[in-house]
């Protein structure tokens, strides 16, 4: 009976930890959808040397502002999307 209670307590602790993690990730997704917390990009349109270069665009990622660097993310938050 004691082992069963220990496992139940462990399961509840995992539930709380995972719920907290998912709430944090949900908040991040909502912020991204609102346009906050996303990296800045610049579209660079070079002056065409001739008509064949007229459609070429380059996109570069702007350097993050210092406030963006200290966003409080940890290595566990490195999600590749």
TORKOLMAR-793664 format. One record per atom (N, C-alpha, C): residue number from 1; residue in one letter; atom name; y, x, z negated. Coordinates in nm, 4 decimals, always signed. Example, Ala and Ser with C-alpha at 12.3 -4.5 7.8 and 13.67 -1.06 7.14 Angstrom:
2
@num 1	residuo A	atomo N	yy -0.5690	xx +1.3190	zz -0.7800 $
@num 1	residuo A	atomo CA	yy -0.4500	xx +1.2300	zz -0.7800 $
@num 1	residuo A	atomo C	yy -0.3300	xx +1.3200	zz -0.7800 $
@num 2	residuo S	atomo N	yy -0.2250	xx +1.2850	zz -0.7080 $
@num 2	residuo S	atomo CA	yy -0.1060	xx +1.3670	zz -0.7140 $
@num 2	residuo S	atomo C	yy +0.0030	xx +1.2900	zz -0.7870 $
//
This chain:
81
@num 1	residuo X	atomo N	yy -0.1192	xx +0.0824	zz +0.0000 $
@num 1	residuo X	atomo CA	yy +0.0000	xx +0.0000	zz +0.0000 $
@num 1	residuo X	atomo C	yy +0.1261	xx +0.0871	zz +0.0000 $
@num 2	residuo X	atomo N	yy +0.1230	xx +0.1976	zz -0.0746 $
@num 2	residuo X	atomo CA	yy +0.2381	xx +0.2874	zz -0.0833 $
@num 2	residuo X	atomo C	yy +0.2694	xx +0.3500	zz +0.0528 $
@num 3	residuo X	atomo N	yy +0.1632	xx +0.3905	zz +0.1234 $
@num 3	residuo X	atomo CA	yy +0.1832	xx +0.4506	zz +0.2559 $
@num 3	residuo X	atomo C	yy +0.2444	xx +0.3492	zz +0.3529 $
@num 4	residuo X	atomo N	yy +0.2011	xx +0.2248	zz +0.3438 $
@num 4	residuo X	atomo CA	yy +0.2544	xx +0.1194	zz +0.4300 $
@num 4	residuo X	atomo C	yy +0.4043	xx +0.0996	zz +0.4029 $
@num 5	residuo X	atomo N	yy +0.4436	xx +0.1011	zz +0.2775 $
@num 5	residuo X	atomo CA	yy +0.5856	xx +0.0854	zz +0.2438 $
@num 5	residuo X	atomo C	yy +0.6660	xx +0.2054	zz +0.2920 $
@num 6	residuo X	atomo N	yy +0.6093	xx +0.3247	zz +0.2803 $
@num 6	residuo X	atomo CA	yy +0.6778	xx +0.4451	zz +0.3295 $
@num 6	residuo X	atomo C	yy +0.6997	xx +0.4375	zz +0.4798 $
@num 7	residuo X	atomo N	yy +0.5970	xx +0.3940	zz +0.5527 $
@num 7	residuo X	atomo CA	yy +0.6098	xx +0.3817	zz +0.6991 $
@num 7	residuo X	atomo C	yy +0.7102	xx +0.2727	zz +0.7365 $
@num 8	residuo X	atomo N	yy +0.7107	xx +0.1633	zz +0.6625 $
@num 8	residuo X	atomo CA	yy +0.8068	xx +0.0559	zz +0.6881 $
@num 8	residuo X	atomo C	yy +0.9490	xx +0.1060	zz +0.6659 $
@num 9	residuo X	atomo N	yy +0.9705	xx +0.1817	zz +0.5566 $
@num 9	residuo X	atomo CA	yy +1.1035	xx +0.2375	zz +0.5279 $
@num 9	residuo X	atomo C	yy +1.1450	xx +0.3346	zz +0.6375 $
@num 10	residuo X	atomo N	yy +1.0517	xx +0.4155	zz +0.6850 $
@num 10	residuo X	atomo CA	yy +1.0824	xx +0.5085	zz +0.7945 $
@num 10	residuo X	atomo C	yy +1.1209	xx +0.4317	zz +0.9208 $
@num 11	residuo X	atomo N	yy +1.0500	xx +0.3257	zz +0.9492 $
@num 11	residuo X	atomo CA	yy +1.0809	xx +0.2441	zz +1.0668 $
@num 11	residuo X	atomo C	yy +1.2185	xx +0.1809	zz +1.0573 $
@num 12	residuo X	atomo N	yy +1.2541	xx +0.1315	zz +0.9388 $
@num 12	residuo X	atomo CA	yy +1.3877	xx +0.0723	zz +0.9207 $
@num 12	residuo X	atomo C	yy +1.4968	xx +0.1775	zz +0.9365 $
@num 13	residuo X	atomo N	yy +1.4712	xx +0.2982	zz +0.8853 $
@num 13	residuo X	atomo CA	yy +1.5686	xx +0.4064	zz +0.9021 $
@num 13	residuo X	atomo C	yy +1.5872	xx +0.4424	zz +1.0486 $
@num 14	residuo X	atomo N	yy +1.4765	xx +0.4484	zz +1.1225 $
@num 14	residuo X	atomo CA	yy +1.4855	xx +0.4763	zz +1.2665 $
@num 14	residuo X	atomo C	yy +1.5606	xx +0.3642	zz +1.3383 $
@num 15	residuo X	atomo N	yy +1.5345	xx +0.2403	zz +1.3007 $
@num 15	residuo X	atomo CA	yy +1.6047	xx +0.1266	zz +1.3610 $
@num 15	residuo X	atomo C	yy +1.7559	xx +0.1399	zz +1.3414 $
@num 16	residuo X	atomo N	yy +1.7971	xx +0.1728	zz +1.2199 $
@num 16	residuo X	atomo CA	yy +1.9401	xx +0.1859	zz +1.1915 $
@num 16	residuo X	atomo C	yy +2.0017	xx +0.3014	zz +1.2702 $
@num 17	residuo X	atomo N	yy +1.9321	xx +0.4145	zz +1.2754 $
@num 17	residuo X	atomo CA	yy +1.9842	xx +0.5302	zz +1.3474 $
@num 17	residuo X	atomo C	yy +1.9963	xx +0.5008	zz +1.4967 $
@num 18	residuo X	atomo N	yy +1.8939	xx +0.4388	zz +1.5540 $
@num 18	residuo X	atomo CA	yy +1.8975	xx +0.4096	zz +1.6976 $
@num 18	residuo X	atomo C	yy +1.9997	xx +0.3012	zz +1.7307 $
@num 19	residuo X	atomo N	yy +2.0150	xx +0.2025	zz +1.6447 $
@num 19	residuo X	atomo CA	yy +2.1162	xx +0.0994	zz +1.6668 $
@num 19	residuo X	atomo C	yy +2.2556	xx +0.1607	zz +1.6656 $
@num 20	residuo X	atomo N	yy +2.2802	xx +0.2506	zz +1.5726 $
@num 20	residuo X	atomo CA	yy +2.4093	xx +0.3195	zz +1.5668 $
@num 20	residuo X	atomo C	yy +2.4326	xx +0.4010	zz +1.6940 $
@num 21	residuo X	atomo N	yy +2.3303	xx +0.4746	zz +1.7379 $
@num 21	residuo X	atomo CA	yy +2.3420	xx +0.5551	zz +1.8603 $
@num 21	residuo X	atomo C	yy +2.3709	xx +0.4660	zz +1.9815 $
@num 22	residuo X	atomo N	yy +2.2972	xx +0.3565	zz +1.9944 $
@num 22	residuo X	atomo CA	yy +2.3185	xx +0.2665	zz +2.1078 $
@num 22	residuo X	atomo C	yy +2.4563	xx +0.2012	zz +2.1032 $
@num 23	residuo X	atomo N	yy +2.5055	xx +0.1669	zz +1.9852 $
@num 23	residuo X	atomo CA	yy +2.6405	xx +0.1107	zz +1.9726 $
@num 23	residuo X	atomo C	yy +2.7448	xx +0.2111	zz +2.0205 $
@num 24	residuo X	atomo N	yy +2.7275	xx +0.3377	zz +1.9837 $
@num 24	residuo X	atomo CA	yy +2.8197	xx +0.4429	zz +2.0268 $
@num 24	residuo X	atomo C	yy +2.8176	xx +0.4578	zz +2.1788 $
@num 25	residuo X	atomo N	yy +2.6989	xx +0.4572	zz +2.2373 $
@num 25	residuo X	atomo CA	yy +2.6885	xx +0.4715	zz +2.3824 $
@num 25	residuo X	atomo C	yy +2.7458	xx +0.3494	zz +2.4538 $
@num 26	residuo X	atomo N	yy +2.7266	xx +0.2315	zz +2.3964 $
@num 26	residuo X	atomo CA	yy +2.7833	xx +0.1092	zz +2.4551 $
@num 26	residuo X	atomo C	yy +2.9363	xx +0.1178	zz +2.4560 $
@num 27	residuo X	atomo N	yy +2.9943	xx +0.1688	zz +2.3456 $
@num 27	residuo X	atomo CA	yy +3.1397	xx +0.1855	zz +2.3394 $
@num 27	residuo X	atomo C	yy +3.1879	xx +0.2840	zz +2.4452 $
@num 28	residuo X	atomo N	yy +3.1130	xx +0.3915	zz +2.4666 $
@num 28	residuo X	atomo CA	yy +3.1499	xx +0.4892	zz +2.5698 $
@num 28	residuo X	atomo C	yy +3.1489	xx +0.4250	zz +2.7087 $
@num 29	residuo X	atomo N	yy +3.0447	xx +0.3458	zz +2.7373 $
@num 29	residuo X	atomo CA	yy +3.0345	xx +0.2789	zz +2.8674 $
@num 29	residuo X	atomo C	yy +3.1501	xx +0.1814	zz +2.8858 $
@num 30	residuo X	atomo N	yy +3.1825	xx +0.1055	zz +2.7821 $
@num 30	residuo X	atomo CA	yy +3.2936	xx +0.0112	zz +2.7913 $
@num 30	residuo X	atomo C	yy +3.4255	xx +0.0838	zz +2.8148 $
@num 31	residuo X	atomo N	yy +3.4453	xx +0.1978	zz +2.7495 $
@num 31	residuo X	atomo CA	yy +3.5678	xx +0.2758	zz +2.7698 $
@num 31	residuo X	atomo C	yy +3.5746	xx +0.3276	zz +2.9129 $
@num 32	residuo X	atomo N	yy +3.4627	xx +0.3732	zz +2.9656 $
@num 32	residuo X	atomo CA	yy +3.4598	xx +0.4222	zz +3.1039 $
@num 32	residuo X	atomo C	yy +3.4911	xx +0.3081	zz +3.1998 $
@num 33	residuo X	atomo N	yy +3.4339	xx +0.1911	zz +3.1758 $
@num 33	residuo X	atomo CA	yy +3.4616	xx +0.0756	zz +3.2617 $
@num 33	residuo X	atomo C	yy +3.6093	xx +0.0387	zz +3.2602 $
@num 34	residuo X	atomo N	yy +3.6769	xx +0.0612	zz +3.1483 $
@num 34	residuo X	atomo CA	yy +3.8203	xx +0.0320	zz +3.1375 $
@num 34	residuo X	atomo C	yy +3.9059	xx +0.1452	zz +3.1929 $
@num 35	residuo X	atomo N	yy +3.8415	xx +0.2563	zz +3.2291 $
@num 35	residuo X	atomo CA	yy +3.9155	xx +0.3673	zz +3.2890 $
@num 35	residuo X	atomo C	yy +3.9622	xx +0.4714	zz +3.1895 $
@num 36	residuo X	atomo N	yy +3.9229	xx +0.4605	zz +3.0636 $
@num 36	residuo X	atomo CA	yy +3.9595	xx +0.5620	zz +2.9656 $
@num 36	residuo X	atomo C	yy +3.8390	xx +0.6529	zz +2.9425 $
@num 37	residuo X	atomo N	yy +3.8666	xx +0.7769	zz +2.9112 $
@num 37	residuo X	atomo CA	yy +3.7580	xx +0.8702	zz +2.8860 $
@num 37	residuo X	atomo C	yy +3.6871	xx +0.9175	zz +3.0109 $
@num 38	residuo X	atomo N	yy +3.7512	xx +0.9048	zz +3.1239 $
@num 38	residuo X	atomo CA	yy +3.6906	xx +0.9512	zz +3.2489 $
@num 38	residuo X	atomo C	yy +3.7662	xx +1.0744	zz +3.2991 $
@num 39	residuo X	atomo N	yy +3.6978	xx +1.1638	zz +3.3683 $
@num 39	residuo X	atomo CA	yy +3.7659	xx +1.2825	zz +3.4196 $
@num 39	residuo X	atomo C	yy +3.8657	xx +1.2448	zz +3.5293 $
@num 40	residuo X	atomo N	yy +3.9703	xx +1.3231	zz +3.5390 $
@num 40	residuo X	atomo CA	yy +4.0710	xx +1.3014	zz +3.6426 $
@num 40	residuo X	atomo C	yy +4.0308	xx +1.3767	zz +3.7692 $
@num 41	residuo X	atomo N	yy +4.0531	xx +1.3155	zz +3.8817 $
@num 41	residuo X	atomo CA	yy +4.0266	xx +1.3781	zz +4.0103 $
@num 41	residuo X	atomo C	yy +4.1531	xx +1.3731	zz +4.0946 $
@num 42	residuo X	atomo N	yy +4.1668	xx +1.4695	zz +4.1825 $
@num 42	residuo X	atomo CA	yy +4.2782	xx +1.4696	zz +4.2767 $
@num 42	residuo X	atomo C	yy +4.2216	xx +1.4757	zz +4.4174 $
@num 43	residuo X	atomo N	yy +4.2784	xx +1.3966	zz +4.5071 $
@num 43	residuo X	atomo CA	yy +4.2418	xx +1.4025	zz +4.6479 $
@num 43	residuo X	atomo C	yy +4.3433	xx +1.4922	zz +4.7158 $
@num 44	residuo X	atomo N	yy +4.2934	xx +1.5948	zz +4.7816 $
@num 44	residuo X	atomo CA	yy +4.3806	xx +1.6919	zz +4.8464 $
@num 44	residuo X	atomo C	yy +4.3632	xx +1.6765	zz +4.9974 $
@num 45	residuo X	atomo N	yy +4.4701	xx +1.6398	zz +5.0619 $
@num 45	residuo X	atomo CA	yy +4.4679	xx +1.6237	zz +5.2066 $
@num 45	residuo X	atomo C	yy +4.5438	xx +1.7409	zz +5.2684 $
@num 46	residuo X	atomo N	yy +4.4722	xx +1.8381	zz +5.3257 $
@num 46	residuo X	atomo CA	yy +4.5404	xx +1.9524	zz +5.3846 $
@num 46	residuo X	atomo C	yy +4.6176	xx +1.9117	zz +5.5102 $
@num 47	residuo X	atomo N	yy +4.7233	xx +1.9830	zz +5.5354 $
@num 47	residuo X	atomo CA	yy +4.7978	xx +1.9585	zz +5.6584 $
@num 47	residuo X	atomo C	yy +4.7099	xx +2.0017	zz +5.7746 $
@num 48	residuo X	atomo N	yy +4.6836	xx +1.9115	zz +5.8689 $
@num 48	residuo X	atomo CA	yy +4.5938	xx +1.9454	zz +5.9793 $
@num 48	residuo X	atomo C	yy +4.6562	xx +2.0485	zz +6.0738 $
@num 49	residuo X	atomo N	yy +4.5752	xx +2.1464	zz +6.1101 $
@num 49	residuo X	atomo CA	yy +4.6191	xx +2.2467	zz +6.2073 $
@num 49	residuo X	atomo C	yy +4.6181	xx +2.1860	zz +6.3463 $
@num 50	residuo X	atomo N	yy +4.5226	xx +2.0978	zz +6.3689 $
@num 50	residuo X	atomo CA	yy +4.5170	xx +2.0246	zz +6.4955 $
@num 50	residuo X	atomo C	yy +4.4553	xx +1.8881	zz +6.4678 $
@num 51	residuo X	atomo N	yy +4.4410	xx +1.8071	zz +6.5687 $
@num 51	residuo X	atomo CA	yy +4.3933	xx +1.6699	zz +6.5530 $
@num 51	residuo X	atomo C	yy +4.2495	xx +1.6646	zz +6.5016 $
@num 52	residuo X	atomo N	yy +4.1672	xx +1.7672	zz +6.5236 $
@num 52	residuo X	atomo CA	yy +4.0276	xx +1.7630	zz +6.4799 $
@num 52	residuo X	atomo C	yy +4.0152	xx +1.7743	zz +6.3283 $
@num 53	residuo X	atomo N	yy +4.1163	xx +1.8284	zz +6.2593 $
@num 53	residuo X	atomo CA	yy +4.1126	xx +1.8418	zz +6.1144 $
@num 53	residuo X	atomo C	yy +4.1761	xx +1.7230	zz +6.0423 $
@num 54	residuo X	atomo N	yy +4.2236	xx +1.6245	zz +6.1126 $
@num 54	residuo X	atomo CA	yy +4.3034	xx +1.5173	zz +6.0542 $
@num 54	residuo X	atomo C	yy +4.2269	xx +1.4347	zz +5.9506 $
@num 55	residuo X	atomo N	yy +4.0947	xx +1.4225	zz +5.9602 $
@num 55	residuo X	atomo CA	yy +4.0194	xx +1.3383	zz +5.8688 $
@num 55	residuo X	atomo C	yy +3.9601	xx +1.4114	zz +5.7506 $
@num 56	residuo X	atomo N	yy +3.9774	xx +1.5415	zz +5.7395 $
@num 56	residuo X	atomo CA	yy +3.9158	xx +1.6180	zz +5.6315 $
@num 56	residuo X	atomo C	yy +3.9941	xx +1.6016	zz +5.5013 $
@num 57	residuo X	atomo N	yy +3.9237	xx +1.5615	zz +5.3955 $
@num 57	residuo X	atomo CA	yy +3.9825	xx +1.5501	zz +5.2625 $
@num 57	residuo X	atomo C	yy +3.8985	xx +1.6332	zz +5.1666 $
@num 58	residuo X	atomo N	yy +3.9603	xx +1.6836	zz +5.0657 $
@num 58	residuo X	atomo CA	yy +3.8885	xx +1.7554	zz +4.9611 $
@num 58	residuo X	atomo C	yy +3.9163	xx +1.6849	zz +4.8293 $
@num 59	residuo X	atomo N	yy +3.8156	xx +1.6789	zz +4.7442 $
@num 59	residuo X	atomo CA	yy +3.8311	xx +1.6190	zz +4.6127 $
@num 59	residuo X	atomo C	yy +3.8037	xx +1.7279	zz +4.5108 $
@num 60	residuo X	atomo N	yy +3.8951	xx +1.7433	zz +4.4159 $
@num 60	residuo X	atomo CA	yy +3.8730	xx +1.8419	zz +4.3110 $
@num 60	residuo X	atomo C	yy +3.8892	xx +1.7748	zz +4.1762 $
@num 61	residuo X	atomo N	yy +3.8143	xx +1.8250	zz +4.0821 $
@num 61	residuo X	atomo CA	yy +3.8224	xx +1.7712	zz +3.9466 $
@num 61	residuo X	atomo C	yy +3.9390	xx +1.8388	zz +3.8766 $
@num 62	residuo X	atomo N	yy +4.0301	xx +1.7592	zz +3.8248 $
@num 62	residuo X	atomo CA	yy +4.1450	xx +1.8128	zz +3.7535 $
@num 62	residuo X	atomo C	yy +4.0979	xx +1.8719	zz +3.6213 $
@num 63	residuo X	atomo N	yy +4.1696	xx +1.9711	zz +3.5730 $
@num 63	residuo X	atomo CA	yy +4.1365	xx +2.0307	zz +3.4444 $
@num 63	residuo X	atomo C	yy +4.1656	xx +1.9288	zz +3.3345 $
@num 64	residuo X	atomo N	yy +4.0725	xx +1.9105	zz +3.2405 $
@num 64	residuo X	atomo CA	yy +4.0968	xx +1.8122	zz +3.1346 $
@num 64	residuo X	atomo C	yy +4.2093	xx +1.8565	zz +3.0426 $
@num 65	residuo X	atomo N	yy +4.2821	xx +1.7581	zz +2.9973 $
@num 65	residuo X	atomo CA	yy +4.3878	xx +1.7855	zz +2.9001 $
@num 65	residuo X	atomo C	yy +4.3233	xx +1.8264	zz +2.7691 $
@num 66	residuo X	atomo N	yy +4.3932	xx +1.8994	zz +2.6826 $
@num 66	residuo X	atomo CA	yy +4.3331	xx +1.9409	zz +2.5549 $
@num 66	residuo X	atomo C	yy +4.2768	xx +1.8252	zz +2.4739 $
@num 67	residuo X	atomo N	yy +4.3388	xx +1.7082	zz +2.4805 $
@num 67	residuo X	atomo CA	yy +4.2875	xx +1.5928	zz +2.4062 $
@num 67	residuo X	atomo C	yy +4.1504	xx +1.5517	zz +2.4583 $
@num 68	residuo X	atomo N	yy +4.1257	xx +1.5682	zz +2.5883 $
@num 68	residuo X	atomo CA	yy +3.9971	xx +1.5320	zz +2.6445 $
@num 68	residuo X	atomo C	yy +3.8895	xx +1.6313	zz +2.6036 $
@num 69	residuo X	atomo N	yy +3.9265	xx +1.7561	zz +2.5793 $
@num 69	residuo X	atomo CA	yy +3.8285	xx +1.8563	zz +2.5417 $
@num 69	residuo X	atomo C	yy +3.7732	xx +1.8310	zz +2.4031 $
@num 70	residuo X	atomo N	yy +3.8528	xx +1.7770	zz +2.3148 $
@num 70	residuo X	atomo CA	yy +3.8063	xx +1.7529	zz +2.1785 $
@num 70	residuo X	atomo C	yy +3.7660	xx +1.6074	zz +2.1613 $
@num 71	residuo X	atomo N	yy +3.6938	xx +1.5556	zz +2.2567 $
@num 71	residuo X	atomo CA	yy +3.6541	xx +1.4159	zz +2.2554 $
@num 71	residuo X	atomo C	yy +3.5489	xx +1.3811	zz +2.1541 $
@num 72	residuo X	atomo N	yy +3.5026	xx +1.4772	zz +2.0750 $
@num 72	residuo X	atomo CA	yy +3.4062	xx +1.4477	zz +1.9710 $
@num 72	residuo X	atomo C	yy +3.2635	xx +1.4352	zz +2.0211 $
@num 73	residuo X	atomo N	yy +3.2369	xx +1.4731	zz +2.1437 $
@num 73	residuo X	atomo CA	yy +3.1009	xx +1.4636	zz +2.1929 $
@num 73	residuo X	atomo C	yy +3.0219	xx +1.5842	zz +2.1471 $
@num 74	residuo X	atomo N	yy +2.8942	xx +1.5634	zz +2.1335 $
@num 74	residuo X	atomo CA	yy +2.8056	xx +1.6720	zz +2.0935 $
@num 74	residuo X	atomo C	yy +2.7051	xx +1.6965	zz +2.2027 $
@num 75	residuo X	atomo N	yy +2.6226	xx +1.7978	zz +2.1856 $
@num 75	residuo X	atomo CA	yy +2.5208	xx +1.8289	zz +2.2863 $
@num 75	residuo X	atomo C	yy +2.4260	xx +1.7123	zz +2.3067 $
@num 76	residuo X	atomo N	yy +2.4070	xx +1.6281	zz +2.2054 $
@num 76	residuo X	atomo CA	yy +2.3191	xx +1.5123	zz +2.2187 $
@num 76	residuo X	atomo C	yy +2.3783	xx +1.4068	zz +2.3109 $
@num 77	residuo X	atomo N	yy +2.5097	xx +1.4130	zz +2.3361 $
@num 77	residuo X	atomo CA	yy +2.5763	xx +1.3141	zz +2.4200 $
@num 77	residuo X	atomo C	yy +2.5814	xx +1.3546	zz +2.5657 $
@num 78	residuo X	atomo N	yy +2.5208	xx +1.4648	zz +2.6030 $
@num 78	residuo X	atomo CA	yy +2.5254	xx +1.5112	zz +2.7414 $
@num 78	residuo X	atomo C	yy +2.4292	xx +1.4298	zz +2.8258 $
@num 79	residuo X	atomo N	yy +2.4806	xx +1.3205	zz +2.8791 $
@num 79	residuo X	atomo CA	yy +2.4006	xx +1.2317	zz +2.9630 $
@num 79	residuo X	atomo C	yy +2.4424	xx +1.2569	zz +3.1074 $
@num 80	residuo X	atomo N	yy +2.3479	xx +1.2875	zz +3.1964 $
@num 80	residuo X	atomo CA	yy +2.3835	xx +1.3298	zz +3.3329 $
@num 80	residuo X	atomo C	yy +2.4189	xx +1.2153	zz +3.4258 $
@num 81	residuo X	atomo N	yy +2.5134	xx +1.1294	zz +3.3843 $
@num 81	residuo X	atomo CA	yy +2.5652	xx +1.0283	zz +3.4771 $
@num 81	residuo X	atomo C	yy +2.7090	xx +1.0060	zz +3.4548 $
//
